[in-house]
Amino acid sequence: MEDSTKYNISLDTKFKHLELIDVPSIVAACKEKWQNYTLTEVNDSVVRIGIVEGEFHWHKHDNDDEFFFVLEGQLLIDLEDHTIELNPMQGTTITKGVMHRPRAPKKTVMLMVETNDIAPTGD
């Protein structure tokens, strides 16, 4: 991916509290290479699903931590000095202010938890 215009990121919340969230249906309907949906709000945070393949750009979030949890596929998160490899049912938290670049060598489905004020493409 050459720039952030290649990402399809929806910040609108798709599901209200007490609504069923059917992840397999969301994944099956996705035709994009890099799609993020905001699934629901939890207090001052949001839960997002990412259905991704390819590279995101290097970025950081000055004021927000970011949690990634892989459901299927593989997510590589490049940091300045090493890479974190996440496989199904594995997660990690990226500390605010840390430069990082998520990459998915194959179609990957992940959940992200972050504040509702975060700019997903970075600060």
Backbone as CSV, one residue per row, in Angstrom:
resi,resn,N_x,N_y,N_z,CA_x,CA_y,CA_z,C_x,C_y,C_z
1,MET,0.843,-1.173,0.000,0.000,0.000,0.000,0.884,1.230,0.000
2,GLU,0.578,2.141,-0.851,1.464,3.285,-1.006,1.169,4.420,-0.049
3,ASP,-0.092,4.618,0.321,-0.412,5.690,1.238,-1.735,5.412,1.918
4,SER,-2.082,6.266,2.890,-3.251,6.016,3.721,-4.559,6.071,2.941
5,THR,-4.564,6.591,1.712,-5.799,6.602,0.934,-6.180,5.196,0.481
6,LYS,-5.279,4.227,0.596,-5.546,2.851,0.200,-6.282,2.082,1.295
7,TYR,-6.445,2.663,2.479,-7.097,2.003,3.594,-8.566,2.419,3.628
8,ASN,-9.428,1.495,3.966,-10.840,1.794,4.131,-11.132,1.682,5.627
9,ILE,-11.189,2.821,6.307,-11.367,2.845,7.757,-12.675,3.547,8.076
10,SER,-13.599,2.816,8.682,-14.897,3.370,9.057,-14.906,3.645,10.552
11,LEU,-15.089,4.913,10.914,-15.115,5.296,12.322,-16.523,5.275,12.900
12,ASP,-17.536,5.100,12.054,-18.911,5.019,12.524,-19.120,3.701,13.263
13,THR,-19.774,3.757,14.410,-20.031,2.555,15.191,-21.136,1.739,14.531
14,LYS,-20.838,0.481,14.199,-21.778,-0.382,13.475,-22.840,-1.023,14.368
15,PHE,-22.517,-1.274,15.636,-23.433,-2.004,16.501,-23.635,-1.266,17.820
16,LYS,-24.894,-1.172,18.233,-25.226,-0.587,19.530,-25.085,-1.667,20.592
17,HIS,-25.081,-1.239,21.837,-25.057,-2.199,22.937,-26.247,-3.143,22.805
18,LEU,-26.060,-4.373,23.187,-27.049,-5.450,23.196,-27.392,-5.985,21.812
19,GLU,-26.722,-5.494,20.764,-26.883,-6.054,19.423,-25.855,-7.163,19.217
20,LEU,-26.253,-8.206,18.497,-25.352,-9.298,18.167,-24.319,-8.836,17.140
21,ILE,-23.063,-9.147,17.389,-21.980,-8.856,16.448,-21.504,-10.193,15.893
22,ASP,-21.754,-10.421,14.612,-21.428,-11.690,13.959,-20.170,-11.501,13.112
23,VAL,-19.017,-11.802,13.709,-17.738,-11.575,13.041,-17.610,-12.354,11.730
24,PRO,-17.963,-13.632,11.658,-17.835,-14.333,10.369,-18.625,-13.671,9.235
25,SER,-19.789,-13.135,9.522,-20.568,-12.441,8.485,-19.868,-11.170,8.027
26,ILE,-19.269,-10.449,8.963,-18.548,-9.220,8.619,-17.350,-9.554,7.740
27,VAL,-16.624,-10.594,8.101,-15.449,-11.008,7.329,-15.866,-11.463,5.933
28,ALA,-16.931,-12.246,5.845,-17.392,-12.760,4.546,-17.820,-11.633,3.605
29,ALA,-18.356,-10.556,4.159,-18.838,-9.438,3.336,-17.719,-8.493,2.893
30,CYS,-16.548,-8.609,3.487,-15.445,-7.693,3.190,-14.772,-8.062,1.877
31,LYS,-14.646,-7.079,0.985,-13.984,-7.288,-0.305,-12.721,-6.432,-0.451
32,GLU,-12.404,-5.653,0.577,-11.258,-4.758,0.548,-9.998,-5.476,1.027
33,LYS,-8.825,-4.943,0.650,-7.549,-5.471,1.149,-7.234,-4.959,2.550
34,TRP,-7.723,-3.754,2.896,-7.441,-3.202,4.223,-8.694,-2.472,4.694
35,GLN,-9.496,-3.167,5.496,-10.774,-2.634,5.966,-10.822,-2.669,7.486
36,ASN,-11.122,-1.540,8.087,-11.340,-1.466,9.530,-12.759,-0.961,9.766
37,TYR,-13.475,-1.633,10.650,-14.799,-1.198,11.080,-14.773,-0.977,12.579
38,THR,-15.445,0.065,13.045,-15.664,0.237,14.468,-16.888,-0.598,14.820
39,LEU,-16.692,-1.638,15.607,-17.797,-2.528,15.946,-18.708,-1.944,17.011
40,THR,-18.113,-1.511,18.135,-18.917,-1.055,19.268,-18.089,-0.148,20.160
41,GLU,-18.779,0.580,21.023,-18.126,1.436,22.009,-18.235,0.786,23.381
42,VAL,-17.144,0.864,24.141,-17.113,0.375,25.515,-16.527,1.493,26.367
43,ASN,-17.392,2.150,27.119,-16.997,3.315,27.909,-16.339,4.344,26.993
44,ASP,-15.077,4.709,27.228,-14.402,5.711,26.400,-13.518,5.079,25.332
45,SER,-13.757,3.808,25.045,-12.958,3.083,24.055,-13.848,2.512,22.962
46,VAL,-13.210,2.060,21.895,-13.918,1.384,20.816,-13.240,0.045,20.558
47,VAL,-14.041,-0.889,20.050,-13.530,-2.173,19.588,-13.678,-2.155,18.076
48,ARG,-12.557,-2.350,17.383,-12.564,-2.344,15.924,-12.168,-3.718,15.413
49,ILE,-12.657,-4.032,14.227,-12.210,-5.236,13.538,-11.433,-4.781,12.315
50,GLY,-10.322,-5.423,12.081,-9.531,-5.173,10.884,-9.474,-6.435,10.059
51,ILE,-9.816,-6.316,8.795,-9.671,-7.414,7.841,-8.639,-6.892,6.853
52,VAL,-7.419,-7.400,6.958,-6.291,-6.737,6.311,-5.386,-7.715,5.576
53,GLU,-4.727,-7.180,4.560,-3.665,-7.891,3.857,-2.767,-6.830,3.246
54,GLY,-1.487,-6.915,3.523,-0.541,-5.921,3.037,0.058,-5.135,4.191
55,GLU,0.549,-3.946,3.875,1.246,-3.114,4.864,0.469,-1.844,5.162
56,PHE,0.510,-1.435,6.407,0.079,-0.110,6.826,1.344,0.733,6.863
57,HIS,1.223,2.024,7.009,2.404,2.895,7.047,2.937,3.003,8.493
58,TRP,4.185,3.435,8.603,4.775,3.718,9.917,4.009,4.878,10.539
59,HIS,3.680,4.750,11.823,2.962,5.818,12.512,3.063,5.603,14.019
60,LYS,2.542,6.570,14.771,2.464,6.447,16.224,1.233,7.199,16.704
61,HIS,0.869,6.931,17.940,-0.249,7.618,18.584,0.320,8.263,19.843
62,ASP,0.422,9.577,19.847,1.077,10.275,20.958,0.363,10.099,22.294
63,ASN,-0.974,9.978,22.272,-1.735,9.973,23.519,-2.505,8.688,23.791
64,ASP,-2.342,7.680,22.942,-3.187,6.496,23.060,-2.408,5.196,22.915
65,ASP,-2.653,4.256,23.831,-2.193,2.883,23.657,-3.122,2.214,22.647
66,GLU,-2.648,1.117,22.044,-3.446,0.418,21.034,-3.254,-1.091,21.226
67,PHE,-4.366,-1.832,21.349,-4.326,-3.272,21.562,-4.717,-3.993,20.276
68,PHE,-3.929,-4.989,19.878,-4.192,-5.815,18.697,-4.380,-7.257,19.148
69,PHE,-5.394,-7.947,18.599,-5.635,-9.356,18.902,-6.030,-10.068,17.616
70,VAL,-5.252,-11.055,17.213,-5.470,-11.743,15.938,-6.464,-12.886,16.124
71,LEU,-7.482,-12.902,15.267,-8.455,-13.993,15.242,-8.058,-15.057,14.225
72,GLU,-7.639,-14.615,13.039,-7.152,-15.549,12.022,-6.106,-14.848,11.170
73,GLY,-5.203,-15.643,10.599,-4.121,-15.086,9.792,-2.894,-14.816,10.632
74,GLN,-2.124,-13.811,10.219,-0.891,-13.446,10.931,-0.668,-11.953,10.791
75,LEU,-0.378,-11.305,11.909,-0.074,-9.880,11.906,1.346,-9.687,12.408
76,LEU,2.139,-8.971,11.635,3.482,-8.586,12.043,3.436,-7.107,12.377
77,ILE,3.931,-6.743,13.541,3.989,-5.337,13.926,5.452,-4.955,14.045
78,ASP,5.907,-4.185,13.062,7.291,-3.727,13.069,7.427,-2.581,14.056
79,LEU,8.454,-2.667,14.888,8.861,-1.587,15.781,10.223,-1.131,15.291
80,GLU,10.764,-0.099,15.887,12.039,0.417,15.398,13.182,-0.583,15.567
81,ASP,13.101,-1.465,16.582,14.220,-2.368,16.838,13.895,-3.854,16.720
82,HIS,12.637,-4.219,16.503,12.255,-5.614,16.315,10.828,-5.718,15.787
83,THR,10.401,-6.930,15.486,9.055,-7.182,14.978,8.335,-8.129,15.918
84,ILE,7.080,-7.808,16.236,6.233,-8.681,17.033,5.380,-9.488,16.060
85,GLU,5.391,-10.810,16.204,4.599,-11.697,15.353,3.384,-12.183,16.137
86,LEU,2.200,-11.902,15.613,0.957,-12.336,16.244,0.252,-13.349,15.354
87,ASN,-0.043,-14.492,15.909,-0.780,-15.545,15.233,-2.150,-15.665,15.897
88,PRO,-3.035,-16.519,15.385,-4.380,-16.601,15.960,-4.374,-16.802,17.478
89,MET,-5.236,-16.036,18.109,-5.445,-16.040,19.555,-4.262,-15.452,20.319
90,GLN,-3.503,-14.566,19.651,-2.413,-13.841,20.306,-2.644,-12.345,20.143
91,GLY,-2.180,-11.590,21.129,-2.339,-10.142,21.087,-1.183,-9.431,21.733
92,THR,-1.179,-8.110,21.564,-0.172,-7.264,22.202,-0.712,-5.844,22.291
93,THR,-0.144,-5.083,23.201,-0.479,-3.669,23.341,0.715,-2.838,22.912
94,ILE,0.471,-1.895,22.016,1.504,-0.953,21.596,1.341,0.299,22.452
95,THR,2.389,0.644,23.152,2.375,1.786,24.059,2.320,3.099,23.279
96,LYS,1.571,4.057,23.821,1.491,5.374,23.166,2.878,5.932,22.920
97,GLY,3.026,6.596,21.778,4.289,7.214,21.408,5.265,6.293,20.704
98,VAL,4.961,5.004,20.593,5.880,4.043,19.961,5.583,3.959,18.459
99,MET,6.602,4.207,17.648,6.462,4.061,16.195,6.253,2.595,15.866
100,HIS,5.284,2.337,14.978,5.001,0.959,14.597,4.386,0.902,13.203
101,ARG,4.473,-0.291,12.611,3.891,-0.521,11.285,3.294,-1.925,11.263
102,PRO,1.971,-2.040,11.234,1.348,-3.355,11.093,1.466,-3.865,9.655
103,ARG,1.721,-5.190,9.533,1.785,-5.847,8.221,1.078,-7.186,8.319
104,ALA,0.386,-7.541,7.256,-0.266,-8.850,7.194,0.163,-9.529,5.904
105,PRO,1.011,-10.569,5.986,1.487,-11.245,4.777,0.390,-12.024,4.048
106,LYS,-0.717,-12.311,4.756,-1.877,-12.967,4.150,-3.114,-12.377,4.808
107,LYS,-4.277,-12.688,4.269,-5.510,-12.143,4.845,-5.559,-12.438,6.335
108,THR,-5.770,-11.390,7.119,-5.746,-11.481,8.573,-6.958,-10.767,9.143
109,VAL,-7.544,-11.362,10.166,-8.670,-10.759,10.876,-8.202,-10.487,12.297
110,MET,-8.342,-9.239,12.730,-7.875,-8.867,14.062,-8.886,-7.949,14.727
111,LEU,-8.853,-7.947,16.041,-9.603,-6.983,16.826,-8.620,-5.967,17.373
112,MET,-9.081,-4.728,17.476,-8.282,-3.666,18.071,-9.134,-2.973,19.124
113,VAL,-8.518,-2.607,20.239,-9.189,-1.840,21.274,-8.357,-0.589,21.482
114,GLU,-9.030,0.550,21.400,-8.338,1.837,21.528,-9.337,2.895,21.971
115,THR,-8.849,4.056,22.358,-9.760,5.116,22.772,-10.590,5.580,21.588
116,ASN,-11.748,6.133,21.870,-12.594,6.597,20.764,-12.077,7.876,20.127
117,ASP,-11.052,8.490,20.699,-10.464,9.711,20.133,-9.276,9.437,19.234
118,ILE,-8.815,8.202,19.166,-7.604,7.890,18.408,-7.800,8.148,16.915
119,ALA,-6.745,8.616,16.266,-6.725,8.714,14.803,-6.055,7.442,14.315
120,PRO,-6.803,6.492,13.720,-6.217,5.202,13.352,-4.985,5.286,12.453
121,THR,-4.870,6.347,11.667,-3.728,6.468,10.769,-2.514,7.111,11.443
122,GLY,-2.651,7.487,12.703,-1.532,8.051,13.464,-1.634,9.542,13.662
123,ASP,-0.754,10.040,14.554,-0.724,11.479,14.873,0.302,12.197,14.024
